[in-house]
Amino acid sequence: MIFDSKIKKFYYKKNILITGGSGMIGLNLVKALVKFESKITICSIDKLSNFKKFLPAGIKFIRSDLRIKKNCDKVLKKKDHVFHLMAVKSNTHKKFKNVSSTMVSHLLCNTNILQSAFDNKIKNFMFVGSIGQYPPFIVRKEERVWYGLPTANDKYMGISKRTGEILAEAFMVEHGWKAVKILRLSNVYGNHDKFHSTDSHVIPSLIKRVSDGEYPLNVAGNGTAIRDFIHVEDVVRAMIIGLCKAPSCYPINIGSGNGVSIKKIASIILKGFGKKVNIKWKTNRPTGDHKRILSTERAKKILSFKTNITIEDGILRTIEWYQKNIKK
C-alpha cells in the first residue's frame, strides 16, 4: 500500500488502539499500520493463543470485555487514534439465533467505547458500519439509510450500527467532539477470515467446503443473489485514508460498487481449486435480499478511494492464504 506524506505523518509513531483487533480486518490493519512505526494495542475477548502467530513483533494485546465501561476507560488511556472494529460475526442462515445477546453486546460496546473515547479526549476515532444498515434499496446511498428500517435479515445488527453512528453525532452536536469518522463496509472477505462450513459468510464457507471435498457442493438459494464484495486489503487502505481525511460524522460507503452473483462466486472458487463439482442449490435456505450494492461515489469524491483488487484476484489470494495458513 502506498500513502501520501500527510497520511504517513498522521500515523507515524502514534499510539493506536484497535478494538476487535483479533478479527480479519484487525489483523490486516495491524500489518499495514506497523509500517508507520505506530505503537499498536489490540483489544479483544479472544484468547491470544488463537491468533498470536499472525501478530508482528511489538504489538500489545489486552484481553478485555468492552461491554464494561471501566474496561473501555482503561484501554483508551493515552491513545491518539482508535479503530473500533468490535463485531459479532454471523451469516444469513444463522441470522436470528442469539439476536438479543448479539444486539445487547453491540449496543453496550458501542455506547461505552464512544463515551470513554469522549471522556479521554480521543482526537481520531473510526466507527465501522455495515451495508446491513440500509433499507432494501437496490443501490445503497449514504443519505438513504434513514429512509426506512433495515431488511428483516439485518434489522438487529443494522439498528445497533445506526445507533452508534447517531450517538457519535450527538456527541459532536452537544460537545463539539469531532473525532468520529464513519465508514460503512460492504461484504468483506480475505486473509484471516473465519473459514467454517456453516458459521461463516459465503466466500470463506465455500472455500472451506470445496477444499474439504464436499460433493455435491450445497449452496443456499438459486445462485442469482447479487452482492457487493470487497477484499480486506482494500478495506484496510480505505480505513487508513478515512481516519485521516474523512469529515467528522459523515458516513462514507466502502465497497466495490459492483454486484457479483453467488453463482459466479462459486464458479470462481471451484476454478481456483481446479475442481469440477456439481452444485446443489438449496432453494429452501434463506439468502437475504436479492441484490445489495453500495454506492461508492462519496468514497471516490472525498477519499479518492476505489478498490484495486478484483473479485477473481481477491478470491485466488484468499484461497492461497487459506491453503498456506489454515488447511492442514
Secondary structure as UniProt FT lines:
FT   HELIX           5..11
FT   TURN            12..13
FT   STRAND          15..19
FT   TURN            20..22
FT   HELIX           24..33
FT   HELIX           34..36
FT   STRAND          39..44
FT   HELIX           48..50
FT   HELIX           52..54
FT   TURN            57..58
FT   STRAND          60..63
FT   TURN            66..67
FT   HELIX           69..76
FT   TURN            77..78
FT   STRAND          81..84
FT   TURN            93..96
FT   HELIX           99..119
FT   TURN            120..121
FT   STRAND          124..130
FT   HELIX           131..133
FT   STRAND          139..140
FT   HELIX           142..144
FT   TURN            145..146
FT   TURN            152..154
FT   HELIX           155..175
FT   STRAND          180..185
FT   STRAND          187..189
FT   TURN            191..192
FT   HELIX           202..211
FT   TURN            212..213
FT   STRAND          217..220
FT   STRAND          226..227
FT   STRAND          229..231
FT   HELIX           232..245
FT   TURN            248..249
FT   STRAND          252..254
FT   STRAND          260..261
FT   HELIX           262..273
FT   STRAND          279..282
FT   TURN            283..284
FT   STRAND          291..294
FT   HELIX           297..303
FT   HELIX           311..325
//
